[in-house]
């Protein structure tokens, strides 16, 4: 019997010149969309048009350009150079955004609310994931929506619980919201990403290996181990950088270029170290940013301080805008499964219910442990519930689920996630200003917000001394806050600051980070 060995002809790759030309056109298109997004965002911000925030405008631009590319004959060539890759997002776009958040963070509001933030990020995310997954599973059992196995429903609940309130926080900054509410929303959004990733990966392991049910009870323990390890690595890298810049003598004129280069590399070193150890790079680089701003930054020369502050603010703005363009473009280009509209509709309802359970249960637990004058008011709880937008993290995990799950199930989850992201970013983000006015929380911040903006290199959050209470009540709140932070303040003043910095003076009790403090400049603060 004659057997023919017929092999398929190899795929013909385009000539190098054509490939380079296509890449050039792709980069040109990306730069054009970035320029357009910044110009549109500036116009919207200048006219205080909060119904279309900057993130929403970037997402819409990506959707429009992606839609035009999708209906043109350039789709196949475009997809090669403008496709949303999870690795590119996690390794290149996310680190500068998170580091800038920690670098420009007002440390006292964050750490004084750290117990509440951890409660919302850990327990709250777990509650939201489980409630969403169980409701989606029950909806499938009752034929309200497309039916998925319980583990896959819990995977969907985990990935959709990752909040990304960039749009909401930008409105908070513009309107001067209470700094405690800002710290809660910001802190939860950063830390719950690590919790959501841990939950998703655990559920994915259960789904792929049919592991025993005990993994469900070890999720929180694993997350705590990951969180503590990530925080330790981030703080350690930050302290090492402080000692290096204190003793290396890099602040002279002919070494400032080297000083700036090293300062820029340390955050990425922290992020990649944590990822290489199987920890959370997000948490690690966040705490590296906090430590480097508090200790390392004061060891830099004055010119390097100005460069570092401007550089990270610039690169963070570029990455943040590009993420929403990138996401909108890919949403328009991807193949979606719109045959299960009921899954999308009821998922939105279930997510709202799960977010309410998340916020109100955690807020009540926090209020039980807090004195009366530091409890989370109901209007802040409503603002927290409304601020649970979904963004790039949920999109990246949903895109990963297409590879982890059977094709029909993965496509259904991905389509639902993209629909939820578009609706929350555009509709919820656009109505945030109206919501804040309805809840009467606009203007809770300090009158000196402009000083805070300047001193924090773009971080716009009011200070603790809000003018909404009487003088005696304000003194009581400040006294209670001071008592809760006395031990760390004394440790920082007497040991940490003298050891890790070249400054001997205490930086004062201001809530925000210092404005570019240079060596030996003790007269700047009373």
LONU-706518 format. One line per 3 residues: for each residue x, y, z of C-alpha. Coordinates in steps of 0.001 Angstrom, whole numbers, plus 500000, padded with zeros to 6 digits. Layout:
BEGIN
X:Y:Z  ...
This chain:
BEGIN
500000:500000:500000  501453:503289:498900  501391:505866:501681
501649:509484:500704  503275:511789:503175  501737:515125:502353
502772:518061:504519  501042:521394:504589  502976:524225:502960
504600:526499:505506  502838:529736:506285  504207:532554:504222
505418:535303:506484  505348:538853:505192  508628:540395:504070
510584:542175:506817  509867:545529:505212  506101:544966:505257
506220:543740:508868  508172:546827:509919  505739:549053:508058
502756:547417:509768  504422:547838:513162  505080:551492:512402
501451:552070:511473  500368:550337:514665  502610:552454:516878
501465:555591:515040  497841:554667:515716  498559:554065:519413
500357:557404:519771  497530:559180:517930  494939:557705:520286
497057:558682:523317  497347:562260:522068  493618:562405:521369
492795:560992:524811  494991:563524:526621  493555:566434:524611
489947:565326:525145  490630:564643:528840  492143:568119:529261
489126:569768:527615  486711:567787:529782  488630:568550:532952
488976:572238:532074  485240:572582:531585  484515:570379:534647
482362:568055:532550  482167:565085:534934  479646:563109:532866
482475:561840:530661  485580:561311:532853  489009:560918:531282
489047:557134:531700  485644:556876:530031  486838:559072:527161
489921:556878:526641  487794:553722:526696  485340:555205:524180
488184:556251:521855  489577:552708:521984  486135:551242:521308
485538:553536:518320  488928:552950:516697  488704:549208:517379
485211:549104:515880  486408:550876:512744  489352:548488:512462
487041:545528:513019  484821:546372:510057  487749:547220:507781
489955:544792:505891  492920:545503:508192  491660:543426:511103
494009:540477:510703  497121:542620:510380  496080:544928:513221
495478:542076:515667  499169:541089:515580  500411:544356:517020
497420:545628:519002  496096:542734:521016  495548:542807:524786
498198:540549:526296  497831:539751:529995  501610:539498:530409
502170:542953:528907  499517:544421:531179  500788:542803:534390
504512:543299:533729  504708:546713:532044  501524:548762:532399
500422:547954:535940  503700:548498:537907  504109:552253:537222
500447:552887:538050  500634:551090:541401  504027:552561:542319
502833:556109:541646  499803:555391:543842  502055:554415:546738
504636:557106:545984  502053:559903:546087  499976:558363:548874
499190:560344:551989  500506:557762:554489  498625:558708:557657
495085:558440:556219  496034:555116:554624  497592:553530:557714
495076:554951:560198  492355:553272:558089  494441:550193:557359
492281:547884:559491  489171:548970:557615  490958:548762:554256
492172:545224:555015  488650:544238:556097  487135:545521:552857
489920:544112:550685  490214:540639:552240  486914:539730:553884
484840:541957:551622  486318:540635:548399  485825:537084:549639
482167:537846:550462  481570:539549:547097  483210:536677:545181
481249:533963:546954  477910:535811:546828  478343:536571:543112
479392:533006:542304  476553:531421:544290  473911:533757:542828
475145:533112:539279  475065:529367:539959  471528:529548:541404
470470:531679:538441  471658:528914:536141  469812:526261:538154
466556:528242:537915  467028:528809:534159  467318:532579:534561
470666:532582:532805  473257:530400:531116  474208:527564:533456
477828:527115:534545  479384:524677:537034  479773:526003:540594
483579:526275:540423  483409:528270:537190  480762:530539:538734
483124:531143:541663  485942:531895:539186  483676:534483:537571
482828:535890:541003  486533:536158:541854  487592:537953:538671
484644:540352:538652  485272:541334:542289  488512:543143:541330
487567:546825:541454  489348:549531:539479  487877:552890:540551
490252:555119:538564  487288:557046:537191  485662:557476:540608
488903:558519:542313  489567:561175:539683  486147:562668:540447
486843:562363:544187  490037:564340:543690  488383:567085:541666
485497:567584:544119  487533:567361:547340  486030:564324:549071
486821:563397:552678  490301:561894:552870  489127:558882:554880
486626:557930:552175  489323:558447:549548  491751:556247:551497
489148:553479:551856  488267:553413:548146  491881:553649:547018
493285:551161:549549  490609:548579:548854  491078:548832:545092
494823:548183:545394  494733:545347:547919  491652:543571:546583
493432:543000:543267  495785:540616:545055  492853:538921:546791
490931:538575:543520  493953:537086:541747  494503:534646:544622
490846:533605:544593  490807:533209:540819  493976:531134:540719
492766:528901:543536  489420:528308:541831  491217:527681:538554
493381:525070:540273  490285:523426:541750  488600:523421:538347
491552:522018:536414  492729:519412:538933  489470:518550:540658
491127:519285:543984  489469:518531:547275  487125:521018:548889
489595:521934:551624  491168:524448:549244  488136:526673:549751
489016:527047:553435  492699:527740:552754  492132:530669:550393
492268:533362:553061  495300:531763:554735  497140:531611:551421
496252:535207:550711  497542:536333:554104  500799:534490:553486
501077:536097:550062  500204:539525:551410  502662:539434:554317
505434:538110:552078  504725:540699:549399  504584:543537:551906
507833:542379:553519  509649:542195:550188  508366:545630:549171
509327:547251:552468  512713:545496:552388  513535:546755:548902
512474:550255:549934  514746:550214:552998  517672:548859:550962
517242:551683:548453  517192:554237:551292  520473:552922:552701
522068:552825:549248  521258:556437:548468  522234:557543:551974
525749:556090:551926  526650:555804:548226  527237:559537:547791
525412:559796:544462  524062:563315:545034  526966:565133:543401
526511:566791:540016  528319:564304:537796  526487:561288:539283
522900:562567:539210  522148:560615:536047  523204:557400:537788
521185:558408:540856  518025:558857:538779  518560:555587:536901
518934:553589:540114  515885:555234:541681  513754:554306:538665
514978:550681:538656  514218:549860:542297  510398:549754:541922
510626:547332:539007  513118:545250:540975  510613:545009:543826
507746:544052:541496  509696:541401:539606  511196:540002:542821
507740:539406:544253  506440:537905:541015  509484:535654:540766
508868:534394:544316  505223:533632:543554  503994:536605:545606
501950:539659:544638  503952:542254:542745  501078:544717:543166
501309:544734:546976  505115:544686:546897  505534:547692:544615
502837:549611:546502  504750:549373:549796  508021:550035:547988
506518:553288:546755  505386:554255:550261  508787:553492:551835
510824:555080:549035  508825:558311:549228  509141:558514:553031
512826:557552:553354  514674:557195:550026  513296:560352:548420
514872:562648:551024  518305:561107:550319  518240:562254:546687
519699:565490:545417  517212:568261:544731  517409:567883:540939
516892:564113:541202  513884:564667:543446  512221:566879:540852
513045:564376:538107  511740:561351:540061  508460:563032:541003
507857:564236:537439  508955:560971:535816  506686:558656:537797
503736:561014:537467  504317:561108:533693  504797:557374:533192
501797:556576:535396  499552:558940:533419  500697:557415:530137
500210:553835:531367  496802:554557:532883  495480:556219:529745
496953:553545:527499  495329:550781:529588  491836:552118:528891
492594:552699:525185  494165:549260:524974  491183:547668:526701
488579:549478:524595  490360:548589:521359  490607:544923:522292
486972:544745:523439  485924:545919:519973  488295:543485:518238
487598:540317:520242  485005:537714:519327  482116:537872:521804
479272:535522:522629  476117:537658:522680  473761:534678:522621
473375:534730:526422  472140:538249:527155  470342:536935:530234
473712:536015:531750  474909:539595:531318  471701:541184:532636
471387:539062:535775  475152:539185:536393  474941:542972:536678
472124:542638:539228  473953:539950:541205  477154:541996:541266
475249:544956:542710  473769:542710:545410  477176:541183:546190
478784:544640:546368  476099:545738:548829  476731:542671:551007
480467:543355:550760  480242:547018:551812  477547:546936:554477
478759:543792:556237  482352:545056:556391  481299:548587:557357
479230:547276:560263  482130:545115:561441  484499:548094:561253
482035:550365:563071  481671:547810:565863  485415:548051:566508
485692:551836:566147  484773:554654:568534  481718:556721:567651
483652:559631:566205  485552:557419:563729  482731:555262:562387
482005:555059:558668  478805:557071:558062  475999:555682:555943
476565:558172:553135  480192:557020:552863  479002:553409:552750
476717:554285:549837  479607:556006:548072  481754:552897:548636
479031:550708:547133  478727:552970:544108  482490:553134:543562
482874:549429:542759  483731:549888:539083  485389:547091:537154
488344:547729:534904  491587:546389:533493  492253:543781:536204
488861:542113:535695  489360:542293:531926  492791:540645:532097
491493:537810:534298  488427:537354:532073  490696:537102:529054
492691:534478:530946  489472:532534:531640  489004:532065:527877
492133:529874:527965  491359:528225:531320  487747:527182:530662
485866:525385:527879  485404:527695:524900  481666:528369:525296
481967:529012:529039  485050:531206:528693  483494:533275:525917
480320:533784:527951  482274:534977:531000  484500:537210:528864
481539:538820:527093  479727:539448:530376  482859:540960:531915
483479:543323:529008  479839:544463:529057  480050:545103:532812
483309:547068:532405  481895:549285:529666  478666:549943:531586
480337:550673:534909  483134:552852:533545  480929:554889:531201
477561:555004:532981  478521:554688:536646  481720:556703:536221
479836:559420:534378  477179:559692:537077  479628:559757:539993
479525:563540:540361  475732:563505:540520  475839:560646:543034
478262:562502:545309  476080:565606:545240  472984:563536:546026
474755:561913:548987  475916:565362:550171  479570:564359:550470
480944:566979:548070  483236:569448:549795  483956:567272:552829
487638:567874:552240  489927:570589:553475  489900:574070:551963
493635:573951:551367  493364:571334:548647  495576:573308:546287
498450:573098:548747  497910:569352:548957  497969:569076:545160
501293:570876:544911  502946:569054:547781  501929:565632:546532
502899:566043:542877  499398:565453:541575  497867:563522:544464
494730:565530:545197  493212:564502:548485  492124:566629:551427
493857:566373:554749  492556:564998:558022  491669:568407:559357
488299:568594:557617  486212:571612:558497  482869:569833:558805
482894:569474:562575  483080:571861:565471  486402:572852:566991
486014:570676:570082  484970:567624:568084  487861:568163:565700
490293:568239:568618  488831:565013:569969  489244:563306:566597
492801:564522:566211  493615:563443:569774  492153:559981:569182
494044:559685:565899  497259:560806:567568  496893:558202:570302
496429:555432:567733  499624:556355:565899  501901:557475:568733
503937:554300:568912  504815:554196:565217  505451:557954:565119
507932:557662:567985  509619:554666:566344  509848:556512:563051
511157:559703:564648  513706:558167:567008  515020:555227:565004
513823:554773:561408  514237:558293:560047  517734:558868:561534
518867:555417:560379  517515:555424:556828  517810:559100:555899
520450:561775:556060  518038:564209:557689  517949:564545:561454
514808:566623:561710  511350:565138:562031  509157:565774:559024
506250:567042:561089  502737:565721:561321  501459:566683:557883
499248:564089:556263  500715:564384:552819  504231:563585:551726
506796:566357:551806  507330:568650:548872  510657:567583:547378
512728:567859:550573  516405:568332:549852  519367:567467:552009
519760:569478:555195  516702:571662:554550  515340:571853:558083
513832:575334:557777  511028:574302:555457  508745:573016:558200
507952:574391:561603
